[in-house]
Amino acid sequence: GLALALAAQDTLKNFFGSITIYTDSPFEVGDWIVFDGGEGVVEEIRVRSTRIRTFHNSVISVPNGILADLKIDNMGRRRLRRYRTQIGLTYDTPPDLIDAYVTGLRAIVKEHPKTKNDPYEISLNDFGPSSLNILVYIFFEVENWSQELKARQEFMLESIRLANELNVRFAFPTTTLHIEEIPGSESLAPKYTDDRATFFSKAANFVSGRKEKYKDEFN
């Protein structure tokens, strides 16, 4: 009798859990959800339980009575996808060149069809152990993870292309011995002969030249 009562209690709990899931609709089939105990893509919502395909390609079945009581983070319903990183430049980069590079990165965000113009932050942010760090904090307006990865790659490639255009050098975590002067030899230190106006002109011309590429690729 007790076992039957407990079984009936679980059945009722799962039934009402199913009603809660159907009425509140915290997720749908195809959504990527994160919950206490796992994460994955919802494959099927049944009367008693919900089947979730994990990123290990296994399938877990969670009773709806339990799932309805859990905090669900529905990653599939994000309107924007955040991307946060730091770009490290070498310490010998002139301040005006850093300013021009940051301005160029901001222009890329404004012109790119998959990046959200507001809010976003791109600024020189930190003196690192081996680099001057530029904070990149932007959002992509995409519908799924594949589109997010494509947009992220495109932004990263554009950042590299802009750096190549301006002769900006990326830093990496190493211990480097700088020998700037060797008697009888030319200095090994990089030479920046352009002035501030030229740096900014190069950055503006780079972004202007990418507009047509964006139109061709994303329209």
N, C-alpha and C positions, 0 to 999 in steps of 0.2 A: 504493500500500500504506500509506504513512504517513498520507495523508488519510483513508483508510478506518479506520485504527486510531484516529485522533483523533476521527472521527465516532462510532465505537463507544464510545469513552471518554466522550464527552459524553452519549450515549444512556444508558449505564449510570449515569452520575452523576445524570442527571435521574430515572431510574427509582428509584434508591435515595433520591433526594431526595423523590420522591413517597411512598415507603414511610414515610420519616421524618415527613412532614407528616400522613399518615393515622394513623400510630401515636401520635405525640406530640400531635397535634391542637392546634397552637399557634393555629389560627384555623379558622373555619368560614365557609361561604357566608353573606354578610350582615354579617360582622364588619367594623368599621372598624379597619384596621391602619396602623401607621406603621413604616417600615423605611428602611434606608439606601438612598436613591435615590427615595423617593416615599412617598405615602400614598393611601389610598382605601378603597373598600368591595369586599370579595371577591365576585366574581360567579360564578366557576366554578373548580373545582380539577380539572384534567385530569391525565392520566398524565405528560405532558411538562412542562407549565407551568401557571401559575395566572393567571387573568384578573382584573384589578383595575380598577374604575371610579374614576377620580380625581375630585376635586372641581371640576375643569375640565370634567367630563363626557366626558373622553377615556378610552380603555381602553388599559392597558398589560398586556403579557404577559411574566411573569417566569419564566424556567426554574426548575423546582423544585429542581434541583441547586444553583442559586445561592441561591434563597430559603431553602432549608433551612439554609444556613450563616449567614444574616443574623440579627441581633438583631431580633426582632419585638415591637413594643409594641402589644398588642391593646387598643385603646381601647373596643371593643365589650363587653368583659367586665368593665368596671369596676363594682363593686358600689355605689360612691359617686362622686358628681361634685362636685369641689371648686369652691368659689366664694370668691375672695379679692378684696376691694376696700377702698377707704377712703371714708368719708363725712366731708366737710369742713364744719365749723360755723364761723360767724363768731366772731371773737375777743371780741365783747361778750356772748356767751352766758354766763349765770351758771353757776358750777360745779354747783349743785344741779340746774339744768335739764339740764345735760349728763349728770349721774348718772342722772336720771330717764329721759332718752331712751335711754341705754345699757341700763338695766334693762328698758325697754319692748322694745327690740330683742331682748334675750335671751329675753324672754317670748314674743315672736313665734316665735322659733326652736323653743322648747319646745312650743308649741301647734300649730305648723303640721305637717300630716301628712306632708309631703314633705321635711322637714329632719331631719337626724340630730342627736339631742340630745347625743351625746357621740361624738367630741370636737368642740368648737367654741370659738371665741374671739371675743368682741366687747368691746373696751376702748378707752378714750381712749389713743392710741398715739404721737402725734407732734405737735410744734408746727411746722406748715407755714409757708411764707412768707406765706400769706394765709388760713390756716384752722387750726382745731383739728381734728386728724384722728382719726377713730374707725376702728380696724381691724375689719373684718368678715371672719372666716375660718370658713366653714361648709361643710357637705356636704349634698347632696341625695340622697335614696334614690329614684332613678328608673332606668328601664330603657334609655332612649335619649335622643338629643340633643333631640328635640322636647319630651319631657317635662322635660328639664333646662331648656330655654329658658322653658317655661311656669312652672316652679317658681321660676326666677330672677326672672322678671317679677313674679310674685305677691309675692315677698319685697321686691323693690324698691318696688312700689306700696304695700305695707303700711308700709314705712319712711317713705315720703313722707306717707302718711295720718297716721301717728303724729306726724311732725314738724309737720304742720298742726294736729293736735289740741293739741300742746304749745306751738305758736307758736315752734318751732325754725326758725332760718334757715340755709339752706345757703350756704356760701361758694363763691366761684369765683375763679380766678386773674386778678385785676385789680389795678391800682394805684388806690386810692380815696383821695380827699381828704375826710376827715371834718370837717364843720363842725357841732359839737354845739351851739354857742350862737351865735345871731344876735341882736344887741341889738333888743329890742322884739318878738321872736318866740319861740314855744314851742320848746323844745329838740328837735332832730332825733334825738337818741339814743333807741333803743328803751326802753320802760319795762316792766319785769317786776315786777308787783305781787304775784304769788303767792309763797307761801313753799315750803319744801322739801316739806312734807307734801302740799300741793296739787299740786305737780308730780308726785309719785309716785302720788297718787290718780288723777290724770288718765291717767297711763300705764297703771295697773292697770285702770281702767275701759275704756280703749280696747281692750286685749288681751282682756279678758273679753267685750266685745261682739263680738269677731271670731270667737269659738269656734263659734257657730252657723253663721256664714258658711263656715268651713272644713268643717264637717260636711256642709253642703248641697252644696258644690262638689266635694269630694273623696271622698264616700261614694256 
